[in-house]
Each structure stands twice: as structure tokens, then as C-alpha cells.
Amino acid sequence: MPFRTRLALPVASYVVLLVSALQTLVVPVVADIQADLGISTTAASWVVTANLLAAAVLTPMLGRLGDLYGRRTVMLGVLTVVLLGSILAATTSSLPLLLLGRVAQAASFGLFPLAIGVLREELPPHRLTGAMAMVSGMLSVGAGLGLVITGLLMRPGGDYHRLFWLATLLTLIGLAGAWLLTARPGAATGTIDWAGAALLGLGLVLLLLPLAEGNSWGWGSARVLGLLAGSAVVLTLFVLLERRVTHPLVSTRMLSHRPIVVANAAGLYLGFSMFAVFLAVSTLVQTPPAVAGYGFGASVLATSLIYLLPGTASGVITAPLGGRLVARFGAKATLVIAAVLAGAGFAWLAVLHAATWQVIAGALAVNTAVTFGYAALPALLIAHVEPAETGIANSVNSIARSVGMSLGTAFVVTMTTRNPIPGPLPLPHESQLVTVFVVSAVLAAAAATAVGLLLPRARRPRLTVAEVEADEVLGAAGLDVPVRH
């Protein structure tokens, strides 16, 4: 096997690990960024929200660019943008410039589909499914690694800028690896739907901004209501435009098919759950009990290593287990199990969060549920769309998950900044965090009910080898699906 071909798997694994590490690096240090820049909690939360919001728009665009111009070429471009964003974030103490850097880092979300595409181009069919499973596992490993690195670098006296310098170094390594890959031309023809991308981005910003600022502006204020109305108008224009263009950013036809609508709603909830548990648990454990009467006064290091790492690192084990559940019981049943488990985890946290082991157990349950759900969604999409529409369906679902992450972030920040405990640092009342957990549990019950009642009882299709390997997410999850030879 040629040297460049042998590099495909390690390079793909590394860049996907980079994606998830960049995603979680800043989650435990939002409070540090707030204190350093002298900004509000709501403003600091946009360090996370802006990244996720940009990812929702950039991911399908970058996948399309890879089809048009070659995946290695686009991967190099993406890594260059991420490198520049990391350097900017590492050198600035300005919130607008920091947000610009985080938006640039959001391009990294496009590395996962590009990496899977590189594997499809370089590896023989008999190695492809196993390679996809390994690369998918890097998402969990990278998330845990990001939390560990954050904890180590943010020990007492640590500066959050170190995280972005580390991101710069990690991105440089990825650039060197991608440069060694084989250059291949794009396989598709057509254009990029730039107008659709602009409308989608504007619509999502208009939606998220009032959710994040509702407490300070007033939920019935003209600004909040006006922005929500503007979001509805812009997103409606986006849908109308996508129906008319030849190569839409998002195929709106897919949104009218009930199973796909349910799958996207479930993806929205799973993304919401992932970041709701991250942020709510971080807030809970870092709250000083002497001031608030609850919490553990945990440092960023303890938050990362003790409370958050078990849930994310467990993905190495739970991701293959989720694949086995799909193979044994089907995607619909697995998705119901995921929603029920998430609801149980949030309900547990609402009632039991006075001991360290209780918080770890609840967060572990929610993270396991998210992993199971992510394993089920691709198989569910496969069962309800034609093989030629698999890529379109997964692209729409990816956007739904990213928007869900943004909504989860905005919801937690909104709930935890209302009527804070008086003091030098505004802290939420315990009841506010309990409300976050209860609402999340109720949403989980609604998701389980919707999936159980609205999805038809479909027999899982027997896929050909080509169909299994053509689907980047199903293959990456390592699902033991029946194969028709």
C-alpha cells in the first residue's frame, strides 16, 4: 500500500479528534473568560454559542466544497482558517475578536465529513467500515481529551489563552498531516448556495440572540419580539429560496417527510441535552457552597477531570454499544431508549446532586443517552430515505443537532442568570439549576413519546456493502447491520 494511502486513517483520526477537542476546550472556562474580559455571563456564553451557530452553516457548505474541489484541498483550507482563528483567540483580549476567532474555529466541524470522504477515496472496501468506526470513536476521545487539557492548563494561576495556543499547535500538526495526503479532484459539479447560507446564518442569529439576551432585555420587549419575528421571516425566505435553487444548501423536500422531521427533532433534542448537561453541571459544581448553600466550589481542573470527563470518555465504550442496540432492536427502539435514559439522567440530577458521585452518575446517564441517540439517528434516516438521499438527510440532521447545541447553551445561560444571588460574583439559586434539569427531563419524555408514536414501525433495510460504506455516519458508528451481498 502506498505511503500516502497508509496515512489516510491516522490523519483522518487526528483531525476528527481535533474537532471534538476544540469543541470542549472552552466549555469549563466560560467563567474565566467572563472575569478576564469584564463582560456579562450572557456575553461570555457566546464564546460557545457563536462557534456552534457558525458550525450549523459551515458544515454542509464545507462538505459541498469537498465534493466540488477535492477533499484534501478543502481540508487544508479549513485547517488554515482554524489556525488563524486559534491564533487570533490566543492573542486578543477583545470579546468581538475572540468571537471572530471562535467562528473561524467552527470551520473544524467540517473536518469530520471531509475525513470520512478521504477514507472512502483511499481505502479498499474491506477496510473502510472498520476505519470509519475508529474515526468516529475519536469524537468521544477528543471530547474527553479537551476537558483533561483544559483542567491541566487552567490550574490555579492558569490563563485561558493557553488553550488557544495549544489549539494553534494541534492545528499545525493537522495541517502537516493533511498536506501529505493524496490530492484528488472533486467528483461533483454545480455551485455553492451562498445566498441560502447567508439567510440560514442570519435567521439562526436572529433566533438565538433574543434567547440569550431575554433576561436583560425583557421577554416582552420590542427587541426580543422583533428579533424573533425577524427570525421567522428570514427562515421562511430561506425555505422559499431553497425550493427554487438547483443545488440547495438544505433540501427542504426532506423536511416534509414525517420520519425525517421526527429524526431531526430528536437530533435537536440530543444536541440540546449534550450542552445543557455540560454547562449546567459545570455551573453546579463550581458554585461555592459557603455562598450559595449548594455546589462543591470545584476548580476548573476538578470540573474537567472529576465531573465531566467520565461522561465523555465513556463514549469509547458506549458508542459501539449503541451500534449493537441499533442492530439488535432497531433505530426507533434505540432512540426511545436514548430519550428515556436522558430523561432519567436529568430527573436524577434534579433530585440528587448533593454528592459528587450523584452528579457524575447523572451526567454519565445523559452523555450515554446522547451517544446512543447519535448511533440511532443515521440508521433511522437510512430506513426512511432512498440511498441517493442519504447524504442530504444526514446534512439536515447535522444542522438540527448544531442548532440544538446552541439552544441548550442559550437556555442554560438564560435560566442561570435570572435573579442571581447577591454578591461579588452573580450565582444562580439552586432552584434555577433544578429547573434546567426538570425542563430537560420533560423534553426527553416528549421526545420519547414523539418517536414512539409518530415513527412507523419499519423493518431495518438490508443494505448492500456499497450502501453501508457510502453512509459516513452509519459506517462510522460501527453498526452491525444486515448486509445483502
C-alpha positions as CSV (number, residue, x, y, z in Angstrom):
1,M,0.0,0.0,0.0
2,P,1.4,3.4,-0.9
3,F,2.7,5.6,1.9
4,R,0.1,8.4,1.3
5,T,-2.7,5.8,1.4
6,R,-1.4,4.4,4.7
7,L,-1.6,8.0,6.1
8,A,-5.3,8.3,5.4
9,L,-6.5,6.6,8.5
10,P,-4.1,8.3,11.1
11,V,-4.6,11.7,9.5
12,A,-8.4,11.3,9.4
13,S,-8.4,10.1,13.1
14,Y,-6.3,13.0,14.2
15,V,-8.3,15.8,12.5
16,V,-11.6,14.4,13.9
17,L,-10.0,14.2,17.4
18,L,-9.1,17.9,16.8
19,V,-12.8,18.7,16.0
20,S,-14.1,17.4,19.3
21,A,-11.2,18.8,21.4
22,L,-11.8,22.3,20.0
23,Q,-15.5,21.9,20.8
24,T,-15.0,21.2,24.5
25,L,-11.8,23.2,25.3
26,V,-13.7,26.3,26.3
27,V,-16.7,24.8,28.0
28,P,-15.3,24.8,31.5
29,V,-13.6,28.2,31.2
30,V,-16.5,30.4,30.2
31,A,-16.5,32.0,33.7
32,D,-12.7,32.7,33.4
33,I,-13.3,34.4,30.1
34,Q,-16.1,36.4,31.7
35,A,-13.9,37.6,34.5
36,D,-10.8,38.3,32.3
37,L,-12.8,40.4,29.8
38,G,-15.1,42.0,32.4
39,I,-18.3,41.0,30.5
40,S,-21.6,39.6,31.5
41,T,-22.3,35.9,31.7
42,T,-24.6,36.1,28.7
43,A,-21.9,37.8,26.6
44,A,-19.4,35.2,27.7
45,S,-21.7,32.3,26.7
46,W,-21.4,33.5,23.0
47,V,-17.9,32.1,23.0
48,V,-19.7,28.7,22.9
49,T,-22.8,29.8,21.1
50,A,-21.1,31.6,18.2
51,N,-19.0,28.6,17.5
52,L,-22.0,26.2,17.3
53,L,-24.0,28.7,15.3
54,A,-21.3,29.1,12.7
55,A,-20.9,25.3,12.5
56,A,-24.5,24.8,11.6
57,V,-24.0,26.9,8.5
58,L,-20.4,25.9,7.6
59,T,-20.7,22.1,7.9
60,P,-22.9,21.5,4.9
61,M,-21.1,24.2,2.9
62,L,-17.7,22.6,3.5
63,G,-19.0,19.1,2.6
64,R,-20.3,20.5,-0.7
65,L,-16.9,22.3,-1.3
66,G,-15.1,19.0,-0.7
67,D,-17.3,17.3,-3.4
68,L,-16.6,20.1,-5.8
69,Y,-12.9,20.8,-5.4
70,G,-11.4,17.8,-3.7
71,R,-11.4,16.8,0.0
72,R,-7.7,17.3,0.6
73,T,-7.8,20.8,-0.8
74,V,-10.8,21.8,1.3
75,M,-9.3,20.1,4.4
76,L,-6.2,22.2,4.0
77,G,-8.3,25.3,3.6
78,V,-10.4,24.5,6.7
79,L,-7.3,23.8,8.8
80,T,-5.8,27.1,7.7
81,V,-8.9,29.0,8.8
82,V,-8.9,27.2,12.1
83,L,-5.2,28.0,12.6
84,L,-5.8,31.7,12.0
85,G,-8.8,31.7,14.3
86,S,-6.8,29.9,17.1
87,I,-4.0,32.5,16.8
88,L,-6.5,35.4,16.9
89,A,-8.2,33.9,20.0
90,A,-4.8,33.3,21.7
91,T,-3.6,36.9,21.2
92,T,-6.7,39.0,21.9
93,S,-8.5,40.3,25.0
94,S,-11.4,41.7,23.0
95,L,-14.7,39.9,23.0
96,P,-15.6,40.8,19.3
97,L,-12.2,39.5,18.2
98,L,-12.5,36.4,20.4
99,L,-15.9,35.6,18.9
100,L,-14.4,36.1,15.4
101,G,-11.7,33.6,16.3
102,R,-14.3,31.1,17.6
103,V,-16.3,31.5,14.4
104,A,-13.2,30.7,12.4
105,Q,-12.6,27.6,14.6
106,A,-16.1,26.5,13.8
107,A,-14.9,25.5,10.4
108,S,-13.3,22.5,12.1
109,F,-16.8,20.9,12.2
110,G,-16.5,20.3,8.5
111,L,-13.4,18.1,9.0
112,F,-15.5,15.0,10.0
113,P,-17.3,14.6,6.7
114,L,-14.1,15.5,4.8
115,A,-12.1,12.9,6.8
116,I,-14.7,10.2,6.0
117,G,-14.6,11.2,2.4
118,V,-10.8,10.8,2.4
119,L,-11.2,7.3,3.8
120,R,-13.7,6.4,1.1
121,E,-11.3,7.6,-1.6
122,E,-8.1,6.0,-0.2
123,L,-9.1,2.7,1.5
124,P,-10.2,-0.6,0.0
125,P,-13.8,-1.6,0.7
126,H,-12.9,-4.3,3.2
127,R,-11.0,-1.8,5.4
128,L,-13.5,1.1,5.1
129,T,-16.1,0.2,7.7
130,G,-13.5,-0.5,10.5
131,A,-11.6,2.6,9.7
132,M,-14.9,4.7,9.9
133,A,-15.6,3.1,13.3
134,M,-12.1,4.2,14.6
135,V,-12.5,7.7,13.3
136,S,-16.0,8.0,14.8
137,G,-14.5,6.9,18.2
138,M,-12.1,9.8,18.0
139,L,-15.1,12.2,18.6
140,S,-15.5,10.8,22.1
141,V,-11.8,10.6,22.8
142,G,-11.2,14.1,21.6
143,A,-14.0,15.5,23.8
144,G,-12.5,13.9,26.9
145,L,-9.0,15.0,25.9
146,G,-10.2,18.6,25.5
147,L,-11.6,18.5,29.0
148,V,-8.5,17.0,30.5
149,I,-6.2,19.5,28.8
150,T,-8.4,22.4,29.9
151,G,-8.2,21.2,33.5
152,L,-4.4,20.8,33.4
153,L,-3.7,24.1,31.8
154,M,-6.2,26.0,34.0
155,R,-4.7,25.0,37.3
156,P,-4.6,27.9,39.8
157,G,-3.0,30.8,38.0
158,G,-3.7,29.5,34.6
159,D,-4.6,31.8,31.7
160,Y,-7.3,30.6,29.2
161,H,-5.2,32.0,26.4
162,R,-3.0,28.9,26.8
163,L,-5.9,26.8,25.5
164,F,-5.9,28.7,22.2
165,W,-2.1,28.5,21.9
166,L,-2.5,24.7,22.3
167,A,-5.2,24.7,19.7
168,T,-2.8,26.5,17.4
169,L,-0.1,23.8,17.9
170,L,-2.6,21.0,17.4
171,T,-4.0,22.6,14.2
172,L,-0.4,23.0,12.8
173,I,0.1,19.2,13.3
174,G,-3.2,18.5,11.4
175,L,-2.1,20.8,8.6
176,A,1.2,18.9,8.2
177,G,-0.7,15.6,8.1
178,A,-3.3,16.7,5.6
179,W,-0.6,18.1,3.3
180,L,0.8,14.6,2.9
181,L,-2.5,13.1,1.7
182,T,-3.0,12.3,-1.9
183,A,-4.6,15.2,-3.9
184,R,-7.7,14.1,-5.8
185,P,-10.1,16.2,-7.9
186,G,-13.6,16.8,-6.9
187,A,-16.3,14.3,-8.0
188,A,-19.3,16.7,-8.2
189,T,-20.4,19.5,-10.4
190,G,-22.5,22.6,-9.6
191,T,-22.2,25.6,-7.3
192,I,-22.5,26.7,-3.7
193,D,-25.7,28.2,-2.4
194,W,-24.2,31.3,-0.9
195,A,-27.5,33.1,-0.6
196,G,-29.0,30.2,1.2
197,A,-26.1,30.1,3.6
198,A,-26.4,33.8,4.3
199,L,-30.1,33.6,5.0
200,L,-29.7,30.5,7.3
201,G,-27.0,32.2,9.3
202,L,-29.0,35.4,9.7
203,G,-32.1,33.5,10.7
204,L,-30.3,31.5,13.3
205,V,-28.6,34.6,14.8
206,L,-31.9,36.4,15.0
207,L,-33.4,33.3,16.8
208,L,-30.5,32.8,19.3
209,L,-29.8,36.4,20.2
210,P,-33.2,37.1,21.9
211,L,-33.0,33.7,23.7
212,A,-29.6,34.7,25.1
213,E,-30.5,38.3,26.0
214,G,-34.1,37.8,27.0
215,N,-33.3,38.3,30.7
216,S,-31.6,41.6,30.3
217,W,-33.8,43.0,27.6
218,G,-37.1,41.7,29.0
219,W,-39.0,38.8,27.3
220,G,-41.9,41.0,26.3
221,S,-39.6,43.8,25.0
222,A,-39.8,45.1,21.4
223,R,-36.3,43.9,20.7
224,V,-36.9,40.3,21.7
225,L,-40.2,40.1,19.9
226,G,-38.9,41.9,16.9
227,L,-35.9,39.6,16.6
228,L,-38.0,36.5,16.9
229,A,-40.4,37.8,14.3
230,G,-37.4,38.7,12.1
231,S,-36.0,35.2,12.5
232,A,-39.3,33.6,11.4
233,V,-39.4,35.9,8.3
234,V,-35.8,35.2,7.3
235,L,-36.1,31.4,7.8
236,T,-39.3,31.4,5.8
237,L,-37.4,33.2,3.0
238,F,-34.6,30.7,3.3
239,V,-37.1,27.8,2.8
240,L,-38.7,29.6,-0.2
241,L,-35.2,30.2,-1.7
242,E,-34.1,26.6,-1.2
243,R,-37.1,25.3,-3.1
244,R,-36.0,27.3,-6.2
245,V,-32.3,26.8,-6.4
246,T,-30.7,23.9,-8.3
247,H,-28.2,23.0,-5.6
248,P,-29.8,24.0,-2.3
249,L,-27.8,24.2,0.9
250,V,-30.6,22.2,2.6
251,S,-33.1,20.1,0.8
252,T,-36.4,21.4,2.1
253,R,-38.2,18.5,0.5
254,M,-36.7,16.2,3.1
255,L,-38.3,18.3,5.8
256,S,-41.9,17.4,4.7
257,H,-41.4,13.6,5.3
258,R,-42.7,12.8,8.8
259,P,-40.0,10.2,9.9
260,I,-37.3,12.7,8.9
261,V,-39.0,15.5,10.7
262,V,-39.1,13.4,13.9
263,A,-35.5,12.4,13.4
264,N,-34.4,16.0,13.1
265,A,-36.5,16.9,16.2
266,A,-34.7,14.1,18.1
267,G,-31.3,15.4,16.8
268,L,-32.3,18.8,18.0
269,Y,-33.0,17.5,21.5
270,L,-29.9,15.4,21.7
271,G,-27.7,18.4,20.8
272,F,-29.7,20.4,23.4
273,S,-29.1,17.7,26.0
274,M,-25.3,17.5,25.4
275,F,-24.6,21.2,26.1
276,A,-27.3,21.6,28.7
277,V,-25.7,18.9,30.9
278,F,-22.2,20.3,30.2
279,L,-23.0,23.8,31.2
280,A,-25.5,23.1,34.0
281,V,-23.1,20.6,35.7
282,S,-20.2,23.0,35.3
283,T,-22.2,25.7,36.9
284,L,-23.4,23.5,39.7
285,V,-20.1,22.0,40.8
286,Q,-18.1,25.3,40.5
287,T,-20.6,27.1,42.8
288,P,-19.1,27.8,46.3
289,P,-21.4,26.2,48.9
290,A,-20.4,28.7,51.6
291,V,-22.0,31.5,49.5
292,A,-24.9,29.7,47.7
293,G,-25.7,26.9,50.1
294,Y,-25.1,24.2,47.4
295,G,-22.4,23.2,45.0
296,F,-18.8,22.0,45.5
297,G,-16.6,25.0,44.9
298,A,-14.8,22.9,42.3
299,S,-11.9,24.3,40.3
300,V,-11.8,24.1,36.5
301,L,-9.4,21.2,36.9
302,A,-11.8,19.3,39.1
303,T,-14.7,20.1,37.0
304,S,-13.0,18.7,33.9
305,L,-11.4,15.6,35.4
306,I,-13.9,14.5,38.0
307,Y,-17.3,15.6,36.9
308,L,-17.3,15.9,33.1
309,L,-14.6,13.5,31.9
310,P,-16.3,10.2,32.9
311,G,-19.4,11.0,30.8
312,T,-17.4,12.0,27.6
313,A,-14.7,9.4,27.9
314,S,-17.3,6.6,28.3
315,G,-18.2,7.2,24.7
316,V,-15.3,4.9,23.7
317,I,-17.4,2.1,25.2
318,T,-21.0,3.4,24.7
319,A,-20.7,4.2,21.0
320,P,-20.1,0.6,19.9
321,L,-22.8,-0.5,22.4
322,G,-25.3,2.0,20.8
323,G,-24.5,0.4,17.5
324,R,-25.2,-3.0,18.9
325,L,-28.6,-1.8,20.2
326,V,-29.5,-0.5,16.8
327,A,-28.5,-3.8,15.2
328,R,-30.5,-5.8,17.8
329,F,-33.6,-3.7,18.4
330,G,-33.7,-1.2,15.5
331,A,-33.2,2.5,15.3
332,K,-36.6,3.5,16.6
333,A,-36.3,1.5,19.8
334,T,-32.8,2.7,20.4
335,L,-33.8,6.3,20.0
336,V,-36.7,5.8,22.5
337,I,-34.2,4.1,24.9
338,A,-31.9,7.1,24.5
339,A,-34.6,9.6,25.3
340,V,-35.8,7.7,28.3
341,L,-32.2,7.4,29.6
342,A,-31.6,11.1,29.1
343,G,-34.9,11.9,31.0
344,A,-33.8,9.6,33.8
345,G,-30.4,11.2,34.0
346,F,-31.8,14.8,34.1
347,A,-34.5,13.7,36.7
348,W,-31.8,12.1,38.8
349,L,-29.8,15.4,38.7
350,A,-32.9,17.4,39.6
351,V,-33.4,15.4,42.8
352,L,-29.9,14.1,43.7
353,H,-26.9,16.5,43.3
354,A,-25.6,16.9,46.8
355,A,-22.8,14.3,46.4
356,T,-20.0,14.0,43.9
357,W,-21.0,10.5,42.8
358,Q,-24.6,11.6,42.2
359,V,-23.6,14.4,39.8
360,I,-21.2,12.0,38.0
361,A,-23.9,9.4,37.7
362,G,-26.5,11.8,36.3
363,A,-24.1,13.3,33.8
364,L,-22.9,9.9,32.7
365,A,-26.5,8.8,32.1
366,V,-27.2,11.8,29.9
367,N,-24.0,11.5,27.9
368,T,-24.6,7.8,27.3
369,A,-28.1,8.7,26.1
370,V,-26.7,11.2,23.6
371,T,-24.2,8.6,22.4
372,F,-27.0,6.0,21.9
373,G,-29.1,8.6,20.1
374,Y,-26.3,9.6,17.7
375,A,-25.9,5.9,16.9
376,A,-29.6,5.5,16.1
377,L,-30.2,8.6,14.0
378,P,-28.2,7.7,10.9
379,A,-29.8,4.2,10.8
380,L,-33.2,5.8,11.2
381,L,-32.5,8.1,8.3
382,I,-31.3,5.2,6.2
383,A,-34.5,3.3,6.8
384,H,-36.7,6.1,5.6
385,V,-34.9,7.7,2.6
386,E,-33.7,6.4,-0.7
387,P,-29.9,5.5,-0.9
388,A,-29.3,8.5,-3.1
389,E,-30.8,10.8,-0.5
390,T,-28.7,9.6,2.5
391,G,-26.2,12.5,2.3
392,I,-28.9,15.1,2.1
393,A,-30.8,13.6,5.1
394,N,-27.7,13.5,7.3
395,S,-26.7,17.0,6.3
396,V,-30.1,18.4,7.5
397,N,-29.8,16.3,10.7
398,S,-26.4,17.7,11.4
399,I,-27.8,21.2,11.3
400,A,-30.5,20.2,13.7
401,R,-28.0,18.9,16.2
402,S,-25.9,22.0,15.9
403,V,-28.9,24.3,16.5
404,G,-29.9,22.1,19.4
405,M,-26.5,22.6,21.0
406,S,-26.9,26.4,20.5
407,L,-30.4,26.3,22.1
408,G,-29.1,24.2,25.0
409,T,-26.4,26.8,25.7
410,A,-28.8,29.7,25.4
411,F,-31.4,28.0,27.7
412,V,-28.9,27.2,30.5
413,V,-27.4,30.7,30.4
414,T,-30.9,32.3,30.4
415,M,-32.1,30.2,33.4
416,T,-28.9,30.6,35.5
417,T,-28.6,34.4,35.1
418,R,-32.1,35.3,36.2
419,N,-32.4,36.8,39.7
420,P,-28.8,35.8,40.8
421,I,-27.7,35.5,44.5
422,P,-26.4,39.0,45.5
423,G,-22.6,39.1,45.8
424,P,-19.4,40.0,44.1
425,L,-20.0,37.2,41.5
426,P,-23.6,36.6,40.4
427,L,-24.5,33.0,41.2
428,P,-27.8,31.2,40.4
429,H,-30.1,29.9,43.0
430,E,-30.2,26.1,43.3
431,S,-33.8,26.1,42.2
432,Q,-32.7,27.6,38.8
433,L,-30.5,24.7,38.1
434,V,-33.2,22.3,39.2
435,T,-35.5,23.9,36.7
436,V,-32.9,23.3,34.0
437,F,-32.8,19.6,34.8
438,V,-36.6,19.3,35.1
439,V,-37.3,21.0,31.8
440,S,-34.7,18.9,30.1
441,A,-36.3,15.7,31.6
442,V,-39.7,16.8,30.4
443,L,-38.4,17.5,26.9
444,A,-36.8,14.0,27.0
445,A,-40.2,12.5,27.8
446,A,-41.7,14.4,24.9
447,A,-39.0,13.2,22.6
448,A,-39.5,9.6,23.6
449,T,-43.3,9.9,23.1
450,A,-42.9,11.6,19.7
451,V,-40.5,8.9,18.5
452,G,-42.7,6.1,19.8
453,L,-46.0,7.4,18.4
454,L,-45.0,9.2,15.2
455,L,-42.4,6.9,13.7
456,P,-43.8,4.0,11.8
457,R,-42.6,0.5,12.8
458,A,-40.2,0.0,10.0
459,R,-38.2,-3.1,9.4
460,R,-34.5,-2.2,9.1
461,P,-33.4,-2.4,5.4
462,R,-30.9,-5.0,4.3
463,L,-28.2,-2.8,2.9
464,T,-25.6,-3.6,0.3
465,V,-21.9,-3.3,1.2
466,A,-21.8,-0.2,-1.0
467,E,-24.7,1.4,0.8
468,V,-23.3,0.8,4.2
469,E,-19.9,2.2,3.2
470,A,-21.4,5.2,1.4
471,D,-23.0,6.4,4.6
472,E,-20.4,8.2,6.6
473,V,-22.3,8.2,9.9
474,L,-23.7,4.7,9.8
475,G,-20.4,3.2,8.8
476,A,-18.5,5.3,11.4
477,A,-20.8,4.1,14.2
478,G,-19.7,0.6,13.5
479,L,-23.2,-0.7,13.2
480,D,-23.6,-4.4,12.7
481,V,-26.3,-4.1,10.1
482,P,-27.5,-6.9,7.9
483,V,-25.7,-6.8,4.5
484,R,-27.0,-8.0,1.3
485,H,-24.2,-9.4,-0.9
